[in-house]
């Protein structure tokens, strides 16, 4: 993916666009219309399609006759192909079918464009047509799981090469760059995330395995700050999407607790008791983290504990995630139960049972009208109204597929897909 640090001048980007190859030129053939007939079936049959199909059958018969006459043996029977997928819900604006299964969990951060993410990298798609606009090869490193993170933000993809932090431009007017680090800091760079303004990471060497925590401007202008990683409480760091720059840090030792860092300075804001969270969420006033099988809130300004939700007597469930629209907090459990709580005091407003269970692959989307929850391949995508909790399936297909659905938005359109198929479901909010 470009030159190595040893054969390039300092500051030169260690990447190149892969979007101008032959696969991009033929990509529109992978995009099909999402047309459905009146009862929600597959593509409409037209006179042109019937004539085309008849021509193909005739050509196939001719080939069969020639091959049989040539050697006198029977030709191999054609391999069975899956039946056309039947769609339930609104007609998609377009459908993109890839060759590799999607790995949407790899994407960490916000990318305001539709992307088909796989273990080999990602393909950026035209939001209006679904045509491939560029292909970015960023394969999963050997020995790591297929959902190894791809860090994105500010229209760029961030990665590390020895002694350099590299940014590849993906969307909009963003420009790529490569930033060399002072040799004394080391060459082992780990990118933690980007909040749209700053990109965060750590750099270390053999003599200092804990290393240095740093923040750089997302446009590559230079380092904002750097400091040594604290001995306790900062062995793991995640970037919180607050709009104001916040980092949540913790340690393998639960007695070290949780620490909130100011992303603009690197200084500690507060510490609170708690083990490393499997997930975290926040709004403008609260931070939500796991508390055993349940969830608890911490005040974002000082870490003061707030309300919590725990299983009652005889209940067995575990909270998978929480989302907040500033007025209500929506708590999703692995048994498919969703409860809505007042953001301030935690009073329960409603509860609804989804028609399927959830697992950690489920990444719901919060919209102005409520939640969009992805289910298993056979269940489709469910919408949950914010005011009442009423839920209904807004889109589904007949497969084939084994993966759970994924949903995301570029800020104006909703995209949903599973396995090797991605649909553009039109503008937000979805009714």
C-alpha positions, 0 to 999 in steps of 0.5 A: 500500500505505497512506499515503506518509511525507509524509502520515502522522504519524511512527511510523504504519505505512505499510501496511494488510491486504489480506486482507479483500477479495473474493479471500480470501472466494472463496479456498477454491474454489482449494483441492482435496482431494488424494484419490487412488485405490488406484493413486495416480491422481486424485480418486475418481469418486463418484455425486455427481460423475458426476451433476454431470458429466452435468448440466453436459454437458446444460446445455452441449448446451442452450447449444450448441443455442440458440447454433446456432439463433440465428445458424446458425453452428457454435460454437467448439470447446472449448479443450483442458484438461490431464488431471487430475494423477496423484499418486505418494506419500502423499495430500496433506492439501490442494492449493492452485492459484494463478493465478500461478507461484510464486516461492519464492526471494523469501522470505528468512528464516523464516515459520512458516506456509505461503505461496504466494509470487509476483512480486505478493506472497504469500498466507498459507494455513491450515496445516490446510485450505489456505484463504487467510487473507490476501493481502499485495501486495508486487510486484517493483519495476520493473526488478528480477528476479521473485525480488526478496527478501521479508524475513520474520522474527518473524512480520512482513514488512519493507520500506522507504519513504523514511526509514522501516523498516516491518514488516507483521504476518503471523502469530501475535501479531506487531504491525506498526510503522513506524520513522522514521530521523533525516534526517541518515542519509538516506532510502535504506534497504535491509533485509538480513534478520531473525534472529528477534530483530533486523532489519538494514539499511543507510541512506545519502544522496547525500553518504555512499553507503556509509551506516550499518549498523544493527540494530533490535529486531524488535518495533520498540522502537528501534535496538539499534546503528548504525555507519558501513559500513567502507570495505572488506569490508562492501559486501555483507552477509548475515544468518546464521541462527545463533540468536545474531545473526551477519552475514557481510560481504564486498566486490567486491574479493576481497582484502578477504576475508570478515568475521563481524560480531556481530549484537548489537553490530555489531563485527567478530569475525574476517576470513578470506581469500576472495571473496564467496560465492554461498551460505553455510551453518553449524552451531553450530561451522562456517561453510561457504562456496564455495571455487572449485567446492568447499566449505571450512569456517571455524571459527565462533569465529575463522575458522580454516580447516578441511577442504574438498572439491574435485573430483578429477582428471577430475571436473567439478562445482560445489558448490551448497549444504551443510547440517549437522545438527551430526554430518554435513555434506551437500554437494550438487553440480550433477551430482546427487551428494550426499556426507555428511562427518563435521562435525569432520574432513570424512571422507566417510561415504557418497555417492549419485547422485540421478536428476537434476541440480541447479541453484541453484534447488534449495533442499533441506530438512534434517529429523531423518531426512535431506534432502528434495531438490526436483527438476525438475517431472517428477522430484518430491521425493526423500528422502535418509536421513541414515544411509545416503544411500539415496534414493527419490521421496517425492512426484511429480505428472504435471504439467503444469509446467516449474519445479523443485519447492520444499520448505519447512516451518512446523516441523511440516508439509511443503509442496512444489510447483511452477509453480502448485500447492502441496501439503501433504504432512503432518507431519514427519518424512517417511518 
